[in-house]
Amino acid sequence: MAQTIAFRQADQLKQKPDPGQLGFGRYFTDYMFVMDYAPEAGWHDPRIVPYGPIALEPSAIIFHYGQEVFEGLKAYRTEDGRILLFRPEKNMKRMNQSCKRMNIPEIGESFVLEAIKKLVDREKDWIPALPGQSLYIRPFVIGTDPLLGVHPSGNYKLFVILSPVGSYFGDSIKPVKIYVEDDYVRAVRGGIGFAKTAGNYAASLRAQSRAEELGFDQVLWLDGVDRKYVEEVGSMNIFFKVHGEVWTPALNGSILPGVTRDSAIRLLKHWGVIIKERKISVKKLFKKAEKGELEEVFGTGTAAVISPVGFLKWEDRVIKVGNGKIGPLAQKLYDTLTGIQTGRLKDEFGWTQEVEQEKEPVTE
């Protein structure tokens, strides 16, 4: 039997932020979606309520043992006023893969996606319309049992919050500087590297701080066993254009299966570009760079879509990629993906889903 999504009106709506000063993840909309899980009832009581603090016991499982998963996707406003989501079913499927790994009850993918669409429709006035802007969507699940002890929670809460975000790069795409981490490791096969869970990101913070201290933007992780094969950057998957071919690390259980990664691979194959998913030695990459064969490096992810890499540092060596500017292939991928996401280009792959808009907000 289908569940009805309840709605609770906010006493007062917020003043919307200046569209030119959004940044990323700094502002949040008036409402959020919440749903509970209990062993005897399953997922139940879905509701859209005013955004605000949540009450949890200090002993809640999430605070002590990190039982949590999350996702990230975006809603885009088209020039003709439609609202599009980009491959959201992939995010729902990946969320359940993360749930399974973190021993969290799986969500109803189609129901949660419909709930997201209802929430986005209610908050559609928060979707910014300047170039490169969007409404970021963050679903997450936390374990809430108020008991100490290393065991899975019995009860959970699922939330969806929304944040209007500005263009990742501002007025122009700026290549980032990447520091190759060869001391700390993020994940190993059999661990939680492929799951989108808080622990993965917490494990990256110390190395990220060290990279910033050295004047670099992000960390490129090596594999946790041999420490010589590149895996992914802290917030994105990574691609290398080498002598006309594109290489990206193969999914091996310690790399997040990115939605934008998959989309880029499919586009490259569609264009006839040779794309190889493989083990990639950092030593070999630097040798290719010395020979002038490393033509482009770029990352893929929801936040930036395509993020060109201008510099790579490994040990005491620093290489400059593509004269420090975005390469033509990365630019083509960026233009095509953002064009599909915002409805400027025809969606030949069936990747976008339109959010049905109510003319006037309704009380569910």
N, C-alpha and C positions, 0 to 999 in steps of 0.2 A: 504494500500500500504506500502510495507516494506521500511524502511528508510535506506539510505546509510550512513555509518560512514565515515566522511571526515578525512583526515590526514594532519597535518602540520609538516614538518620536523624541527627538532631542528638545530640551527646554529652550536652547538657544543655539543658533548656528554660528560657525566661526567666520571671521573676516578672512577672505582668501588672500594669499600672499601675492606680492608683486611678481608677475610672470617672468620678469627679467632677472630675478634674484632667487630662483628656486633651488639651485644646487641639486644634491641627490640625497633623498631620504631625510630631509629636515622638517618637512611639513606633512601633516596627516589630515585626512578628510573628516567629515562630521560623523560618519558611521563606520562600523565594522561588522563582519559576520562572525557568529560564534555558534559552535555546536559541541555537545558533550558526548562522551562515551562512558558507559558503565557496563560491566560484564553481563548483567542481567537484562539490559535494555539495548545494547549495541549503540550505534551512533544515533542520537536523538536530540530533540529540542533545538532545531535549527532556528536562528533568529538574527535579524539585523537590528543592532542596538547602537546608541551613541558611542563614539570612540571615547575611551577613557581608561583609567587605571583598572587593573584586575586584582582581585583578592585571592591570595594563596597562603597556605600555611608555610611558615619558615622551614618546615621539614619536608616540603614537597620534593618529590623525586627529581624534578627538573633542576633544582638548585644544587643538588649534591652529586648526581650521577649522569646528568646531561642527556636524559632520554628525550630527544627532540629531533624533529625534521622540519625542513622548510622548502619553499620553492620561490621562484622569482619570474614574473612575466609582466607584460605591459599591455595597456590599452592605448590605441592610437586614434586620433581624430582625423578623418579625411577632409579633403577640401570641400566635398559636398555634404559634410555634416554627419556622415556615418561614423560608427565606432567599431574598430576592428581589433580582434585579438589574434596573435600570431602563434599558430600551432599549439593552442592551450592544452589539447588532449595529450600532447607529449609531456607537458609538465605534470599533468595529473597521473599519468602512467609512471613517470619517474618518482613522483612523490610516494606512490605505493611501493616502488622498489626500495626506496629509502626506509619506508615504514617497516617493510619485511626485515631489512637488515638490522633495524634498531628495535625489533620486537614490539612494534606498535601495531594495533589493529588497523587493517587496511581501510581506506575511505571508499565511499561510493564515488567513483571518478566522475560519472556523468552528473550525479546530483551536486557534487561540490562545484563542478564547472558551471552548472546552471545557477547555483547560488552566487558564484563570482559575477556572472553576467547580471543578475538582479542587483547586486551591490554596485557594480560599475554603472548600471543604468541610473540608479538612484543618485549616484555621485557624479553624473556626467558633466555637470557644470564645473567640476574640478579638473577636467581634462584640459591641460594647457594646449594652445593652438600654435605657438611659435615654432619655427623650424627646429627639428631635433627634439622637441619636447613630447612628453607622454605621461600617462598615469601608471606608476609602478604598482604592481599587485604582489603582495607578500602573504601567501598562505603558510601557516605553520601549526604544528601539533606539539603539545607538551604533556609529559606525564605529571599527574597532580597528586598522587597518593601521598598523604602526610606521614610517611614512615621512613626511618633510616634503615639501611641495609641494601646491599647490592643485589637488586632483583628488579624485574620490570614492574612498572606501575599497573594497577588494575583499571584506573580511571584516567581519562585524558580530556583535554580541551583542544578543539581546532579553532583557529582564528584566521580571518582574512582581513588585513589592513591595507589601505591605499595611500599612496603618496605621490603628489604631482612632482615631476622631476624635469630639470632643464636638460639641455643638450650636454652630453658627456664631455664634449670637446670645446664647448663654447662656439665662437665664431668660425673656427677652422680646426681641422683634424691635426692634432699634434702627436707625432710619434713618441712613444714612451721609452724610457731607459730601463733595461731589465738586468737584474743581478742574479747570476746563477748560484744557487745555494748548494754548497758541497759539504756542509757540516751537519746541520739539522736535516731530518727527513720528515715528510708530511704523512706518508701512508705507504703501506706495503700490500701486496696481493693477499687477500684473505682478511684484510682489515676493513675500515670503513671509508676508504678513499673514494669509492664510487657513489657513496650515499651523500645526499645534501643534508648534512647534519652539523650542528654547531661545533662539535669537537674538531672537525676537519679544519675549520677556520681559526679556532683557538690555537691549534697547533702551529699555525702559520704566523702568528702575531710577532713573536720574537724575531724571526728572520726578516719579517717585513720592516720592523723598526730598524734593524741593522742595515738593511738595504737603503732606507731613507737617510740614515746617518751618513752613508757613503755617497749620497746624491743620486740614488736610483729610485725609480717609481714603484717597481713591483719585483717579486721574486719568481724565478723559474726553478721549479723543483726537479731534482734528479731522482731516479728510482731509489727505493729504500734498501735494496739488497746490494747491488754492485756499485751504486752511486756514480754511474757514468752514463746512464741513458736519460734523456730529458723526458719529462712527463707532462706537467701543466704549470701554468702561472696561477698565482693565488686566486685570481678572480676570473680566469678565462682559460680556454684551451688554446694550444699554440700550433702554428703552421709555419713551414719554411719553404720558400721557393728556391730550388737548387738546380741550376743549369736547365731551366725550362720545366722541371717537374715540381710538384708540390708534395711535401712530406708532412705527415702529422703523426704523433705517437699513437700506436694502436691501443684501443681500449683493452686493459689487461686486469681489471678488477681494482686498481688503485687510482684510476682516472675518472673524473666525473664525465658521464656521457652527455655533453652539452647539446641543447636543442639548436643553438646557433651553429655549433660545430657540425652537426648532422646536416643542417641546411646549407652550409658552405660547401660541404663535400658533395652534396647532390647537385648544387649549381655548377661546381667545377667539372663534374662528370658530364653534366648536360652541355657544357661548353666545349667538351673534348679535351680538357686539360688532364694530363697524366697526374693522378693523385694516388699516393702510396701511404697506407696506414702501416706503420712498421716501428721497430725499435730504432731509435736515433741516438747515436753516440755524440755527446757534446764535443769530444775531441775531434770527431770527423767533421762536425759542423764548423768548428774553428779552422780546420784545414781547408775546407771548402771556401770559407771566407777569405783565407790568405791567397787562394788561387783566383779569387774574383768570381766564384761560382755561386755564392750565397746572394741571391738577387733581392729577395724580400723576406721579411719576417712579420707575422701579424697574429694577433690573438682574436678569438671569437667569444662573445658572451652577451647576455641580455643587456647589461648596462651600456656598454659601448657599441655593441653589434660587431664592428670590426675595429680593432685597435692596432695600428701599425707600430712596429718596434724599430727605433732608430739606432739604439746602441745595446750591445750585449757585453756584460763583464763576467768573466770566469777566471778564478784564481787571480793572477796578476795581469791578465790580458783583457783588453777592451777592443771590440770591433765596432765599426760604424757600418750600418746597413743602409744600402740604397741612398747614399749621400744624406742620411738623416731625415729623409722625407718619405711620405707615403708612396708606395709603389703602385703601378697601374693596375695590377691584379687585385690588390687589396682595395683600391678605390672602386673598381668595378663591382666587387662583392658588396662593399658598403652601399653604393648607389642602388644596386639591385635589391638587396635585402630591405633597406629602408624604404625603397620605392614600393615594394610589395606590402610592407607593414602599414604604410600610410595610404595605400590605395592609389598612389601616383602611377604605378606600373601594374599591368595585368598580372593577376595571380594564376600562372599556368599550372601550378602544382597543387592547388586546393589547400593552401596553407593557412588562409585567414578565415576566421569565423566572425560574423557580424553580430553585435549585441543589439537585440531588439529593444527599441526605445519607446517607452510609454510617453504619450504627449504630456500627461500630468502625473506626478507621483501618486501611486496608489498605496493604500494601507492594506498590507497582506493580513 
